[in-house]
Amino acid sequence: MLATIGSAALLGIDAVPVSVEVNTGESGVPDLVLVGLPDSAVKESEDRVVSALSNSGLRMPRTRTTINLAPGDLRKEGAIYDLPIALGILVATGQLVCEKLGDYLIAGELSLSGATRPIKGGLAMAVLARESRRRAILLPPGAAQEAALVEGLQVYEITSLDQANRFLAGQLKLTPLAAPHSSTPPVRSEHEPDFADIKGQHAVRRAVEVAVAGGHNLIMIGPPGSGKSMIAKRIPGIMPQPTLDEYLDILRIHSAAGQTLAGSLHFLQRPARAPHHTISDVGLLGGGTIPGPGEISLAHHGVLFLDELPEFKRSALEVLRQPLEDGVVSISRSAGKITLPCHFMLVAAMNPCPCGYLGDAKHECRCSPTQVQRYRARISGPLLDRIDLHIEAPALSITELRSDRPGESSAAIRERVEQARQQQLIRFRGTKLTANSRMPVSQLKKFCALDTALGDLLQQAMEQLALSARAYDRILKVARTIADLAGAEHIGQPHLLEAIQYRSLDRNVFY
């Protein structure tokens, strides 16, 4: 007897349909034969399924049984086919009768006891189920919670093989999971780092506020102990709540990487990634034998913090150039080619020189001009050109360190940032744009127009600083964000001057 169960395979962050075909009653030695380009984890499902069926009070077929994972030219990986294979065996042997089996998309790993285990890619599978017009999807806990965010689809949380069997047979009634309310605010811990803890550094705090308000890239330059890392750790606390569409994009990527709502990624919060400087090109960009998301994609719609920027491998930094410009990264491997989104806010920190004290009034710099040049050369000009705001973080004075006066809180800064982002959402209504940093040239001409006097001022700055055409566009975008924070309809002289002064590395202030 032949049974077919609808399932899925992950290809990058998307799911593609897979049919699990089980045929029993074949002549020959009783055995399970698994075909369809399975990897080692899929091949091992035979042993898991046998134990799960036995411990659930069900029986294996006593004849030769062939299990085909179609299409045969698509490589299948992971243990997500355990549950559909087990259910297919039950249907093929007549232990399960379900007239509307084709209405369901099913995936899940089984333990030896028959209980289900979490899997990755639940959201992508739910999107596939809706697009293929299936009525419902059966997934283990965790993955089912993600899938519940997809509207127009019934999502059932399955905790065991026995439960799935009785539900499909009509012997057990389950209630579909309800989607979390889109207006639910993110839960913020009282122990979350707050900007009120930051002493001094008013200019850096202002630059950070501008960067977050417009989604601009930022680099902080200063000696050790000036608070660069402390400030960077507090940036996620002032980022605006993502829209539901943005959050679904975030969750698709994290789900494909095996991180779910039950893990480090919480409902309606933006991701914050801080990889160590020893990270490889593949770890940062993404890839592997079977291509998957890297740190830049896991930071999609969030922040990527690179501390001690010159200490990263030059090759790892250079792979950031195209993603920073385009917001997507294409990865080609022998197993296939995938394109992943990576619209992230880059926050970087670095010392002005190898010893860290160049320009410090209280410490003598021990570095020669050649050493400083070599240190700075680890960051290429094209990469710096893609960073909108360059801000110096000077060493703090003893008076500032001893001060008991708290700084402005993250909540106050976040309120201004959200107001500025709301203006941008209104400005870009009807498009996929959500922040000034992503404006194309056509929108730039419309929303960042300058009068003759301001145009002459920017031209003078461009000539004196020898800025590139890319820097010209980025100055205009930053000026537009500063005007949004001020509630101004048009870019004014103070907004433009402040945007120009954030190009400190273009002025070679450390030589």
N, C-alpha and C positions, 0 to 999 in steps of 0.2 A: 504494500500500500504506500502511496506517495503523499507526503505532506509538505506544504510550503509555508514558511514563516517569514514575515517581513522584518528586516533589521537594517543596519546601517554600518558604514565604515567611515572613519575620520580621514580626511585629506586636507592637511593643514588645519584651518579652523572651521572648515565646512564639512558637512556629512553628505555622503553619496549612498544611494540605495543598494542594499545587499539582500539577496533572497537565500534563505537557509532551506535547502531542499533535503528531505529525509525520505529514503526509499527502503522499505523493509521487505521481507519475504523472498529475498534473492537466494538462488541456489549456491551452495558452497559451504565452506567452513564458517560457523558463526563468528562474526568479527565486525568491528566498526571500521569503516574506511572513510577517511576525511580528505576531500579534495577541494580545490579552489584557491590555490596559492596561499596556504596558511603559513604563518610564522610559527616559531617554537611554542609560544604561549597558546596559540590556537590549537596546535596539535595536542598539547597537554590537556585540553578541555575534555578529551575522552575519559580520562581517569577521574576528573572532577565530576563530570556528569554521571558516571556510573555510580560513584559513591553517593552523590546527591539524590539520585533516584532511589537507591536502596534505602537510605536513611529517611526518605519521605514516604516509605511504604509503597513505592511504585516499582515496576519491573522493567528490566531491559529486554529488548527483542532477542529471541533465541535463534535468529537466522542472520545471515550476512546482511549488513545494513550499510548503505552508502550515504554519506552526508556531503552535499555539494554546496559550497559558498559561491554563489554567482553574483557578478560576472567573474569568470575564471582568470582574466588577465589583470585583475586588481588585487594587489597584495593585501592580505588581511592580517591585522596585528592585534594583540591584546586578548583579554579574556572576556570581552563583551558578548561573545556568541554563546557562552555557556547556557544561559536561560533559553534563548530561542532554539538551540539544539535539543535541549532536554524536552521542551514543549513539542518540538517537531517529532521526537521519538514517541511521545505519548499519543499524539494524533495519529501517527503512522501505525501504531500498534493497537489503536482503538480504545486506549485508556482515557482519551479526552475527545469529546465531541463538541465542536464549536462551529456553528453555521456561519458566523460573521468574523472568522479569524482574519480575513483580509482587511478588516477595518483597523487593525492594530499594527503598530510598529513596536518591536520588542527588543530590548538589549539588557544585558546584566551579567555580572560574574557570579558564580556560585561557589560557596564553600562546600566542604565535604558533607556538612550536615544538611545542606539544602538551603541555607540562608543566603540571601543576596549580599554582595559587597559593592561599595561605591565604584563607579566608573567615570571616565572623563568624557566630555563632549555631549552632555545631556541637552544643553541648549541648542547646539547645532542639529542634533537628532530631532528635536521638537520642531525646529524650523523646517526640516526636511519632511517630517510627517504632515505638517500643515500644507506645504507646497504640493505634496503628493496626494492630497485630499483624503488622508486617513482620519478616521473619527477620533482615535485616541492613541496614546503611547503608554507603554508599561516600562518603568525604570526603577532602579533601586533608590533608596533614600539618598539625599544629596543631589544626585543628578535629576531626580524628579522635582526638587525644589527649584532648580534652575529652569527646567522645562516649563514650570507653571507660569513663568513670566511671558510665555508666548500666548497671545490671545487667539481665540477661535479653535482651541484644541483641548480635549479632555486628557488630563495627566493623572495617572494612577501610580501611587507609590507601592512598590512590591517589595516585601521583606523576605519572602521565601518562595521556593519552587512550589510547595504545597499550596500556598495562598494564591499564586498565579494560576495553578491548575484548577482550583475550586472556583475562582473568579470567572475564568473563561468558560467553565462548564455550567455557569449559572447557579452554582451552589452557594456562592458568597457574594454579598453586595458591598462594593467599595465606593466611597465618595471621592470624586475628583478633587485634586488639590486646588485651593483657591490661590490666585496670584497675590503677592504682596501689594499693598496699596502704594501707588506711585507717588503719593504725597507724603509718605512716611519719611520723616527727617532722619538722617544718619545718626546713629548712636555715637556720641562723643564722650570718651572717658574723662573723668575728672583728673586723671593722671596724664592726660595727653599733653605733650610739650606746648607751652604757650609763649607768645611773643612778649608777654609781661615779664618774663625771666631775663630778657636780653637787656644788658646794660649799654647805654650809649648807642653808637652806630646808627644815628638817625638817618644819615644819607643812604646807608645800606638798606635800612628798613623801608625807606621810600622807594628805592629801586626795586626791591622785592615786591612791594605792593603794585607798582606799575607793571612789572613783569607778569604777575599772576592775573591782574585785571585784564590784560590783553593776550595772555598765553604766549608771552615772548620768552626767548631763550636768554639766560643770564649767566654771567661769570663774575665771581668775586675774587679779588686779588688782595692779599694782605699777609702780614707775618703770622707765625704760629701763635695761637692763643688769642687771636683777634675776634673769634666768635663766628667764623664762617660756617663751620659744621653745625654749630648750635642753631644758627639762623636757618640753614637748609633743612634741618629736621623739623622745623616749625612751619615750613611752607605748606605741607598738606593740610594743616589746620586752618588755613585761610583760603583754600581753594573753594570755589563755588560748588554747590551740589550739582552733579551731572544730570542732564535731562535723561528721561527714560530710554530714548534712542541711543544716547551716548553710553548709558550703563549696559544696555544689551550688547553693544559692540565690545565693551570692556569684558563682559562676562563670557562672551563667545571665545575670546582669546584665552582667558584664564581657565575656562572649562576645558579647552583643547589641551592645555598644559597640565591638567589634572588638579587645578585649584578650584574649589567650589565655594558656595555661600557658607558652608560649614567650616571652611578653613580661614585663611587670613583675609580673604576678600569679603567685606560685609556689604549689606544692601545699600545701594545708592551712595557709595563712597568711591572717590577716585583713587587709582593705584599710585603708590609711591615706591620706586625701585632705587636701590643704592648698591650696585655691584662693586666688588672689590677691584682694585686696579690690576690684579693679576688675571682678570677675566680674558678669555680667548675671543677671537673674532667671531666664532660660531656662537659662543655663549651670549655675546652682545647682539649680534645681527639675527641669529636664528639659523637653523639648519639641522645637521645630523644626517644619519643614513636615511631615515625617513624624516623629511623636513618638518620642523616644528617651530613655534615662536621663540624668539630670544628676548633679552631684557628690553630692547627698544619697543617691541610689540606688547610686552607685558606692561609697559608704561603708557600704552595708548590712552589718550584723554586724561593722562595724569602727569606725574613728574618723574624724571630720570635724573638722579643726583650722582655726579661723578666727582668724588673728592680726590684731591691731589691729581689734577688733570694731567700734568706732564708725566706722571709716573705710569700712565696707561701705555700699552704698546702702541707705537705709531700706526701700525696696520689696523689695530682695533679702532682707533680714533678716526682714521680715514674712511672706514666703512660707514661712519655717521653722516657723511656729507650728502649723499643722495637721499637718504631717508629724511634728513632735516629739511631738505628742499621740497620733496614730493609728498611726504606723509605716508608713503608706502614703501615696502621693500620686497623685491622679487628674489626668490631663492631657487636655484636650479641644482638638482642632485640626480643621481642615476635612478632613484625611486620616483622622481617626478619633479614638477615645478609648481611652486605655490607663490601667491602674492598675499602679503600680510599688511594690514594697516598699522601705522606707527605715528600718529599725530601726538607727539608728546612735548612737554615743556622741559628743555634741557637746563639744568642748574649745575654749574661747575664751580669748583673752588681750586685755587692754586696759590703758591707762594710767589713772591716777586723774583726770587732767585733760588739757587740750590740751598743756601744756608737759611734763607727766609727773611733776612733782615735788611735787604736793600731799601734805602729810603727811610729806615727807622731811626729816629733821633736818639734813642737810648741804647741801641746796639750797633756795633760796628760790623759792616758786611765784610765777609772774608772772601768773597767771590771776585774773580777777575772779570773784566768785560767779556773775555772769550767764553768763560764758564756761563755767564748770564745769557750770552747770545746762544750758546749751545742748548741751555735749559729751555729758553723760550722757543727755540726752533723745533722742539718736540711737538709743538702745536702749530700746524700749518696755517698759513694765511687764509686759504679758502675756508677752513673750519671756523677760524675766528670771525671771518666775514659773515658767517651764518648765525652768529650770536649777537642778538640785538642790543643788549645792555652790558657794558663793562663798568664795574663799580669797584672802587678801592675801599678796603676795609682796614683802616689804620689801627695800630695797637691802642688798647684802652689805657687811660691814665689811672693812677691809683685812686684819685678822687671819684672817678666814674665807677670803679670797682667797689668802693666803700659805700656808695650811695644806696640808701634804702628805698628810694623812690622807684616804684615799679614802672615799667614801660607800658606803652599802650597794649591792650590785650588783643589776642588773636580774634576774638569775637567782634571787636570794634573795626579792625582792619577788614575782616571778612564781610562785614555789612557793606562797606564802601566798594569792595571788590564785586560783590553780588549786584549792587546797583549799576556799576559800570558794565558788567556782563549782560545785565538785563537790557541796557541800551543797545548793546551789540546784537542781541537776539532780535530786538525790534528792527534794527537797521538791516539785518540780513534775513528778515522773514521771507520764507519762500525758497530759501537756498539751504544747503547743508552746512553753511558756515556758522560757527558759533563764537568766534573770537577774531579780533583785529589782525592777529598775526597770520591768519590764513587768507587774507584778502588777495585775490588775483589782481592783475594790473588793471583790468576793466573796473573793478570796484575801487581800486586805489585812486583812479582819476576822478571818480564820482564823489567819494567820501573824504578824500584827503587833499582837496584842491587848495592851493595857496594863492593869495593875492600877489601882486607884483613885488611889493616890498619884502614879503616873506620869501618869495621865490629867489630874489636877489640875495637875501641873507643866507639861504641854504646853499646857493651856488658858491658864495664866498667861502663858506665852511667846507664844502666839497673840494674846492681848489686848494685851500690851505692844508687840509688834512689828507689830500690825495685819496679820497674815498672812492670805492667802486660803485657801479650802478646798483648792485645788490644792497650796499649800505645805504644808498639814497632812498630806496624803497622802504627799507627797515626803519630808517629815521622817521619817515612819514607815518608809518604804522604805529610806532611808539608815541609820536606826537598826537596821533588820533586817540590813543588810549589815555594819555595824560589829560587831553581835553574831555574825554568821557568821565574821568575821575573828578574833574572840576565842574561837570555838568554843562560844559560849553557846547554849543551847536557846531561851531567852526573852530578850526585850529588857530590859535593866537600866537603872538610872539613868545610869551613865556613858555607855552607848551613846546614850541619848536626848539627854543634854546635849551630847555631841559633835555629834550631828546638828543640833541647834538652832543651835549656834554657827557652822555652815556657811551661815547665811543673812545674811551680813554686809551685802550690798547692801540687804536689807530694813530694816537699822538705819540706813541713810543715813549711813554712817561718813565719807563724804567731804564732807559739807556743814558 
